[in-house]
């Protein structure tokens, strides 16, 4: 099933249930980027289109299983003069499995301006280095996304660096590229620390925070850049930060997540 079809279902869900196919899974649970994007799409229907997404905070409480009914419950916490705070929960088998809170803001006049000083260090995309999908080795959802790594190593390769970066996009071009697509693609990359494992073992995102620097103005087939570093890892938990770039080097969003390690 195409990503846009899943988004369309989430946008019109109401109190009805939906499912997703197993080929959008990561292990036994939904690919985290998918569940976050579906909740954002459901939330978006409750917010004025003139207000842009400022931040999205997601906690993965339990496994979201493929080919089983689930519902998305949206609660508008506050609609103010300039901002909205909205929460969504995915409920499956009468259990909350994912929860997210989004903040939206209206454009306002201000004399204060601080320009982005970060610079992208990625080189131009080379599609010859796009990772091929390998069934049984890579997560199922990987058949839907294209990654071209440039920084860091492959998962379980025992490298000493925790930095990770490269280019990303959907293999099947969406009708348009918006925040929901960026949310999903950002989570397509493995945790930065997985490349330091010496043998296969799991890692799990516990909490994930995205801040959008600007409203994206992208073509549907654009590549997006991703660069991430690990700030700290101890006692089985790691904290990583990343940047999402346009192909022209504009900073689109910042990402941070806490990862549990089971090496």
C-alpha positions as CSV (number, residue, x, y, z in Angstrom):
1,X,0.0,0.0,0.0
2,X,1.3,3.4,-1.0
3,X,2.2,5.8,1.8
4,X,-0.2,8.4,0.5
5,X,-3.1,5.9,0.7
6,X,-2.4,5.4,4.4
7,X,-2.3,9.1,5.0
8,X,-5.6,9.5,3.2
9,X,-7.2,6.9,5.5
10,X,-5.8,8.7,8.6
11,X,-7.1,12.0,7.4
12,X,-10.7,10.8,7.2
13,X,-10.6,8.3,10.0
14,X,-12.9,9.9,12.6
15,X,-13.8,7.2,15.1
16,X,-13.4,4.4,12.5
17,X,-10.6,1.8,12.6
18,X,-7.9,1.2,10.1
19,X,-5.0,-1.2,9.4
20,X,-1.7,-1.2,7.7
21,X,0.0,-4.0,5.8
22,X,3.0,-6.0,7.2
23,X,5.3,-4.5,4.6
24,X,5.3,-1.3,6.7
25,X,6.7,-3.0,9.7
26,X,10.0,-2.8,11.6
27,X,10.3,-6.1,13.4
28,X,6.9,-6.9,15.0
29,X,5.7,-3.3,15.2
30,X,4.9,-0.5,12.8
31,X,7.8,1.5,11.4
32,X,7.8,4.4,13.9
33,X,7.9,7.0,11.2
34,X,4.6,5.6,9.8
35,X,2.7,5.7,13.1
36,X,3.9,9.3,13.8
37,X,3.0,10.5,10.3
38,X,-0.5,8.9,10.6
39,X,-1.1,10.7,13.9
40,X,0.1,14.0,12.4
41,X,-2.2,13.6,9.4
42,X,-5.1,13.0,11.7
43,X,-4.2,16.0,13.9
44,X,-3.7,18.2,10.8
45,X,-7.5,18.0,10.1
46,X,-8.2,19.8,13.4
47,X,-5.9,22.8,12.7
48,X,-6.3,25.8,10.5
49,X,-4.2,25.2,7.3
50,X,-2.6,28.7,7.8
51,X,-0.9,27.5,11.0
52,X,2.3,25.6,10.4
53,X,3.7,22.7,12.3
54,X,6.3,23.9,14.9
55,X,7.0,20.7,16.8
56,X,5.9,17.1,17.1
57,X,6.7,15.0,20.2
58,X,6.1,11.2,20.0
59,X,6.4,8.4,22.6
60,X,6.3,4.8,21.5
61,X,4.4,3.1,24.4
62,X,4.0,-0.4,22.9
63,X,3.9,-2.4,19.6
64,X,1.5,-1.3,16.9
65,X,0.7,-4.5,15.0
66,X,0.2,-4.9,11.3
67,X,-3.1,-6.2,9.9
68,X,-5.0,-5.5,13.2
69,X,-7.5,-2.7,13.7
70,X,-6.4,0.4,15.5
71,X,-8.0,3.8,16.0
72,X,-6.5,7.3,16.2
73,X,-8.0,9.5,18.9
74,X,-7.4,13.3,18.5
75,X,-7.9,15.8,21.3
76,X,-7.5,19.5,20.8
77,X,-5.9,20.7,24.0
78,X,-6.0,24.4,23.2
79,X,-6.7,26.7,20.3
80,X,-5.2,30.1,21.0
81,X,-5.0,33.4,19.1
82,X,-1.6,32.4,17.6
83,X,-1.1,28.7,18.4
84,X,-2.7,25.2,18.7
85,X,-1.7,22.3,21.0
86,X,-3.2,19.0,19.8
87,X,-2.7,15.5,21.1
88,X,-3.3,12.1,19.4
89,X,-3.2,8.5,20.6
90,X,-3.2,5.3,18.7
91,X,-5.2,2.6,20.4
92,X,-5.1,-1.0,19.5
93,X,-6.6,-3.9,21.5
94,X,-7.8,-1.3,24.0
95,X,-4.3,-0.3,24.8
96,X,-2.5,3.0,24.0
97,X,0.5,2.1,21.9
98,X,1.7,5.5,20.5
99,X,1.0,9.0,21.7
100,X,2.0,12.3,20.1
101,X,1.6,16.0,20.8
102,X,1.9,18.7,18.1
103,X,2.3,22.4,18.3
104,X,1.2,24.7,15.5
105,X,1.7,28.5,15.1
106,X,0.5,31.3,13.0
107,X,2.8,33.7,11.3
108,X,3.4,36.9,13.4
109,X,5.2,40.2,13.0
110,X,8.5,40.4,14.9
111,X,11.6,42.5,14.7
112,X,13.8,39.6,16.1
113,X,15.5,37.4,13.6
114,X,18.3,34.9,13.9
115,X,19.4,33.2,10.7
116,X,20.4,29.5,10.6
117,X,24.2,29.1,11.0
118,X,24.3,25.4,10.6
119,X,25.7,24.2,7.3
120,X,25.0,20.9,5.6
121,X,28.2,18.8,5.0
122,X,26.7,16.2,2.7
123,X,27.9,15.8,-0.8
124,X,25.6,15.7,-3.8
125,X,23.4,12.6,-4.1
126,X,24.9,9.6,-5.9
127,X,22.1,7.1,-6.6
128,X,24.7,4.4,-7.3
129,X,25.1,4.1,-3.6
130,X,21.4,3.7,-2.8
131,X,21.0,0.8,-0.4
132,X,19.2,-2.2,-2.0
133,X,16.4,-3.8,-0.1
134,X,17.3,-7.3,1.2
135,X,14.3,-9.3,2.3
136,X,14.8,-11.0,5.7
137,X,17.8,-8.9,6.5
138,X,16.4,-5.4,6.4
139,X,13.1,-4.2,8.0
140,X,10.1,-4.8,5.8
141,X,9.3,-1.0,5.5
142,X,12.7,-0.5,3.9
143,X,11.2,-1.6,0.5
144,X,9.4,1.7,0.5
145,X,12.3,4.1,1.2
146,X,15.5,5.0,-0.6
147,X,18.6,5.8,1.5
148,X,22.0,6.9,0.1
149,X,24.4,6.8,3.1
150,X,27.4,9.1,3.1
151,X,28.5,9.3,6.8
152,X,28.9,6.5,9.3
153,X,28.7,2.7,8.8
154,X,26.2,0.0,8.3
155,X,24.3,-1.4,11.3
156,X,26.2,-4.1,13.3
157,X,29.5,-3.3,11.6
158,X,31.3,-2.4,14.8
159,X,32.6,1.0,13.7
160,X,33.8,3.5,16.3
161,X,31.9,6.5,15.1
162,X,28.3,7.2,16.0
163,X,27.8,9.9,13.4
164,X,25.3,9.0,10.6
165,X,24.1,10.8,7.5
166,X,23.0,10.7,3.9
167,X,20.1,11.2,1.6
168,X,16.5,9.9,1.7
169,X,13.2,9.8,-0.3
170,X,10.3,7.5,-1.0
171,X,10.9,4.9,-3.8
172,X,7.3,5.6,-5.0
173,X,7.1,9.3,-5.6
174,X,4.2,10.8,-3.5
175,X,1.7,13.3,-5.0
176,X,3.4,16.1,-3.0
177,X,6.0,16.3,-0.2
178,X,4.8,17.8,3.1
179,X,5.5,17.5,6.8
180,X,4.0,14.0,7.0
181,X,6.5,12.7,4.5
182,X,9.4,14.3,6.2
183,X,8.3,12.8,9.6
184,X,8.2,9.3,8.1
185,X,11.5,9.6,6.2
186,X,13.4,11.0,9.1
187,X,12.7,7.8,11.1
188,X,13.8,5.6,8.3
189,X,17.4,5.9,9.4
190,X,18.6,3.4,12.0
191,X,19.6,4.7,15.4
192,X,23.1,6.2,15.2
193,X,24.4,3.7,17.7
194,X,23.3,0.6,15.8
195,X,26.4,0.9,13.6
196,X,28.6,0.4,16.8
197,X,27.1,-3.0,17.5
198,X,29.5,-5.9,16.7
199,X,26.6,-8.3,16.0
200,X,22.9,-8.0,15.3
201,X,20.7,-7.0,18.3
202,X,17.7,-4.7,18.7
203,X,17.4,-1.1,19.6
204,X,14.2,0.8,20.2
205,X,13.2,4.4,20.0
206,X,11.4,5.4,23.2
207,X,10.8,9.1,22.6
208,X,11.2,11.3,19.5
209,X,11.0,15.0,19.1
210,X,10.9,17.0,15.8
211,X,11.1,20.8,15.4
212,X,10.3,22.3,12.0
213,X,12.4,25.3,11.2
214,X,10.3,26.4,8.2
215,X,7.3,25.2,6.2
216,X,8.8,22.9,3.5
217,X,8.6,24.0,-0.1
218,X,9.6,20.8,-1.9
219,X,9.1,18.9,-5.1
220,X,7.5,15.5,-4.8
221,X,10.7,13.7,-6.0
222,X,13.2,15.8,-4.0
223,X,15.9,14.0,-2.0
224,X,16.2,15.1,1.6
225,X,19.5,15.2,3.6
226,X,19.9,13.7,7.0
227,X,22.8,14.2,9.5
228,X,22.8,12.9,13.0
229,X,25.2,12.7,16.0
230,X,25.1,11.0,19.4
231,X,25.5,13.3,22.4
232,X,25.6,10.6,25.0
233,X,25.2,6.9,25.6
234,X,25.4,5.1,29.0
235,X,23.6,2.3,30.8
236,X,21.7,1.1,27.7
237,X,20.2,4.5,26.6
238,X,21.5,6.9,24.0
239,X,20.5,10.5,23.0
240,X,20.9,11.6,19.4
241,X,20.3,14.8,17.5
242,X,19.9,15.3,13.8
243,X,19.2,17.8,11.0
244,X,17.0,17.4,8.0
245,X,18.0,19.4,4.9
246,X,16.5,20.3,1.5
247,X,18.6,19.2,-1.5
248,X,19.7,22.9,-1.8
249,X,21.1,22.9,1.8
250,X,18.2,24.7,3.6
251,X,17.6,23.5,7.2
252,X,14.1,22.1,7.3
253,X,13.8,20.4,10.7
254,X,15.7,19.3,13.8
255,X,15.2,15.8,15.3
256,X,16.1,14.3,18.7
257,X,15.4,10.9,20.1
258,X,16.1,8.7,23.1
259,X,17.0,5.1,22.1
260,X,17.1,2.0,24.3
261,X,19.9,-0.4,23.4
262,X,19.8,-4.2,23.8
263,X,23.3,-5.2,22.6
